[in-house]
Amino acid sequence: MEPKYLVESKKKYDSLTKGLKKVADNLFADPMTFAIHPAKKSGEIIGVSETMIIRFCHEIGYKGFKDFQFDVREYLLNHMQETTSVKNDHPLFDSMLTDIAHLNRNIEQLDVNLIEQAVNMIMSSKKRLIVGHYQSFTFAHWLSINLQYLVGDTILYRAEEDFQLVEQLPEESIVIAFSFFRYATDTLRLAEKAKNRGLKVIAITDTNASPIVEFADVVIPLVFTRNRVLIHKSPITMSFLNVLLFEVMNVLEREGKRKSISGQDYKYYINEGK
């Protein structure tokens, strides 16, 4: 069961100001900040004022920061007891335990309806263009390979050679864009160009306040730690992509359709059925 601070934050999110949304996003991503530090220090860490932190507490139904912090601490203590009962407690595995904890937060907070919308758009589109710049290219590459294998007509965007590709896509195509902090400008421009052409855009990002939201039809915000380096994003993003791909496979199975490899010649040392 979700604690009050999460339930109320999600309920009030759309009506919050930009500054209050920033507090909410940091609460979703890294509640430990609020559990450990006083209001002033929490504000300094996430880049808002102490007054903004206290306003946020009032907005989601708390008398003050102390009551809010008590709830956060109680929930995290109970949650950590459930997720850290492992046999091997060597410090070497601390990062894996952190990944497990954040995967659990994503399970709690991801909207199933958004995932289903994204899958419906994938299945009904004529072509799928997958976009990710810099470190996000890794995620785009993985998703494009698997979607091409499952449903075909999937293209991986390569900035050095595909600049005009959005203009060449047929109607009823979609763009799936990965856009994480610091938000690559080329990805944003491509999403804007797709929107202007009337194409649908699915944005996989790290906050509902991300700049790509303006151009997206479906926004899927993943929950990461406050430390935004790639190695902290990878386990959560790849796990989410598996969720997406498994749902595509479920749809294909329900429709009685076999996976399509669209003429690609995959060569293996060991082949199935041979």
C-alpha positions in Angstrom: 0.0 0.0 0.0 1.3 3.4 -1.0 1.9 6.0 1.8 0.0 9.2 2.0 2.8 11.4 0.7 2.9 9.4 -2.6 -0.8 9.1 -3.0 -1.4 12.8 -2.5 1.6 13.9 -4.5 0.3 12.0 -7.5 -3.2 13.2 -7.0 -2.2 16.9 -6.9 0.7 16.7 -9.4 -1.1 18.3 -12.4 -2.2 21.3 -10.4 1.2 22.0 -8.8 3.3 24.9 -9.8 6.6 24.3 -11.6 8.6 24.7 -8.4 6.3 22.3 -6.5 6.5 19.8 -9.3 10.3 19.9 -8.9 9.9 18.9 -5.3 7.4 16.2 -6.2 9.7 14.8 -8.9 12.6 14.6 -6.4 10.4 13.0 -3.8 9.4 10.3 -6.3 13.0 9.7 -7.4 14.9 9.9 -4.1 12.7 10.2 -1.0 15.8 9.5 1.1 16.8 13.1 0.8 13.7 14.2 2.7 14.0 11.4 5.2 17.5 12.4 6.2 17.8 16.1 5.9 15.8 19.1 7.4 13.7 21.2 5.1 16.3 23.8 4.4 19.0 21.3 3.4 16.5 19.3 1.3 15.8 22.5 -0.6 19.4 23.2 -1.2 20.1 19.7 -2.5 17.2 19.8 -5.0 17.6 23.5 -5.9 14.5 25.1 -4.3 13.9 27.2 -1.2 13.0 26.0 2.3 9.7 27.8 1.8 8.9 25.8 -1.3 9.5 22.6 0.6 7.1 23.6 3.3 4.5 24.8 0.8 4.7 21.4 -0.8 4.1 19.7 2.5 1.0 21.8 3.0 -0.2 21.2 -0.5 -0.2 17.4 0.0 -2.0 17.6 3.3 0.6 17.8 6.1 0.7 20.4 8.9 4.4 20.9 8.3 7.7 19.3 7.3 8.1 17.3 10.5 4.9 15.3 10.0 5.8 14.8 6.3 9.3 13.6 7.2 8.0 11.2 9.8 5.8 9.5 7.1 8.7 9.3 4.6 11.0 7.8 7.2 8.4 5.2 8.4 7.7 4.1 4.9 11.4 3.8 3.8 12.3 1.9 7.0 9.6 -0.7 6.4 10.3 -0.8 2.7 14.0 -1.3 3.1 13.4 -4.1 5.6 11.4 -5.9 2.9 13.8 -5.4 0.0 17.2 -5.9 1.7 16.7 -9.3 3.4 19.3 -11.0 1.3 21.9 -13.6 2.3 25.0 -11.8 0.9 25.4 -8.5 2.7 28.9 -7.7 1.3 29.3 -4.0 0.4 30.2 -5.0 -3.1 26.5 -5.7 -3.7 25.2 -2.4 -2.4 24.6 -1.0 -5.9 22.5 -4.1 -6.7 20.4 -3.5 -3.6 19.9 0.1 -4.6 18.8 -1.1 -8.1 16.3 -3.5 -6.5 14.9 -0.7 -4.3 14.4 1.7 -7.3 12.9 -1.1 -9.5 10.4 -1.5 -6.7 9.6 2.2 -6.8 9.0 2.1 -10.5 6.7 -0.9 -10.1 4.7 1.2 -7.6 4.7 4.4 -9.5 4.5 3.5 -13.3 1.1 4.0 -14.8 -0.1 0.8 -16.5 -2.5 2.8 -18.7 0.4 4.7 -20.1 2.3 1.5 -20.9 -0.8 0.1 -22.6 -1.3 3.3 -24.6 2.3 3.1 -25.8 2.0 -0.6 -26.8 -1.3 0.2 -28.7 0.6 2.9 -30.6 3.5 0.6 -31.4 1.2 -2.1 -32.7 -1.0 0.2 -34.8 1.7 2.3 -36.4 3.1 1.8 -40.0 6.7 2.5 -39.0 8.5 3.1 -35.8 11.5 5.4 -35.4 13.5 4.9 -32.2 15.6 7.9 -31.1 18.3 8.3 -28.4 21.4 10.4 -28.4 24.6 10.0 -26.5 24.3 7.5 -23.7 20.6 7.0 -24.5 21.6 5.5 -27.9 22.2 2.2 -26.1 18.6 2.0 -25.0 17.3 3.1 -28.4 19.5 0.4 -30.1 18.2 -2.4 -27.8 14.6 -1.4 -28.3 14.9 -1.1 -32.1 16.5 -4.5 -32.5 13.8 -6.2 -30.5 10.9 -4.4 -32.1 12.2 -5.1 -35.6 12.5 -8.7 -34.7 8.9 -8.8 -33.2 6.9 -6.6 -35.5 9.2 -5.3 -38.2 9.2 -1.8 -39.8 11.4 -0.4 -37.0 14.2 2.1 -37.7 17.0 3.1 -35.4 17.8 6.8 -35.8 21.4 7.6 -36.5 22.1 11.3 -36.3 25.1 11.2 -38.7 23.0 9.9 -41.6 19.3 10.1 -40.9 18.7 13.9 -40.5 15.8 14.0 -42.9 14.3 10.7 -41.9 11.3 12.1 -40.0 10.1 13.9 -43.1 10.3 10.6 -45.1 8.2 8.6 -42.6 4.7 7.6 -43.8 1.6 8.9 -42.0 0.6 6.8 -39.0 4.2 6.3 -38.0 5.5 6.9 -34.5 8.6 8.2 -32.9 9.8 6.7 -29.6 12.3 9.0 -28.0 14.6 8.6 -25.0 15.2 11.9 -23.2 17.0 12.0 -19.9 18.8 14.8 -18.0 20.5 16.8 -19.5 18.1 16.4 -22.4 19.9 16.2 -25.7 18.8 19.1 -28.0 18.8 16.9 -31.1 16.3 14.6 -29.6 14.0 17.5 -28.6 14.3 19.0 -32.2 13.4 15.7 -33.7 10.4 15.2 -31.4 9.2 18.7 -32.3 9.6 18.0 -36.0 7.6 14.8 -35.7 4.8 16.6 -33.8 4.7 19.3 -36.5 4.3 16.6 -39.1 1.4 15.1 -37.2 3.2 11.9 -36.1 2.7 10.4 -32.6 5.5 10.6 -30.1 6.2 8.4 -27.1 8.7 9.9 -24.7 10.6 7.8 -22.2 12.1 10.3 -19.8 12.9 11.0 -16.1 10.2 13.5 -15.1 6.9 14.9 -16.2 8.6 18.3 -16.3 11.1 17.2 -18.9 11.3 19.5 -22.0 10.2 16.7 -24.3 6.8 16.5 -22.7 5.7 19.4 -24.8 6.1 17.3 -28.0 4.9 13.9 -26.7 1.5 12.2 -27.0 2.5 9.6 -24.3 5.0 10.4 -21.6 6.5 7.6 -19.5 8.5 9.0 -16.6 10.9 6.5 -15.0 12.1 6.9 -11.4 15.8 7.2 -10.9 18.1 8.2 -8.1 19.2 11.8 -7.6 22.6 10.7 -9.0 21.9 10.9 -12.7 24.9 9.1 -14.2 24.2 6.5 -16.8 25.0 3.5 -14.6 22.1 4.4 -12.4 19.7 4.8 -15.3 20.6 1.5 -17.1 19.0 -1.2 -14.9 15.7 0.7 -14.6 15.5 1.7 -18.2 16.3 -1.8 -19.5 13.9 -3.4 -17.1 11.1 -1.1 -18.3 11.9 -1.9 -22.0 11.5 -5.6 -21.2 8.1 -4.8 -19.7 7.2 -3.0 -23.0 8.5 -5.8 -25.2 6.8 -8.5 -23.2 3.5 -6.7 -23.6 4.1 -6.4 -27.3 4.7 -10.2 -27.4 1.5 -10.8 -25.4 -0.5 -8.7 -27.9 1.0 -10.7 -30.8 0.1 -14.0 -29.0 -3.5 -12.9 -28.4 -3.8 -11.9 -32.0 -2.3 -15.2 -33.2 0.4 -13.5 -35.1 4.0 -14.8 -35.3 6.9 -12.5 -34.9 8.3 -11.0 -38.1 12.0 -10.7 -38.8 11.2 -8.8 -42.0 13.7 -10.5 -44.3 16.7 -10.1 -42.0 19.1 -12.9 -42.2 20.1 -13.8 -38.6 23.0 -16.2 -38.5 23.8 -18.3 -35.4 26.2 -21.1 -34.6 23.3 -23.0 -33.0 19.9 -22.7 -34.8 16.6 -23.6 -33.2 15.1 -26.8 -34.6 18.2 -27.9 -36.4 
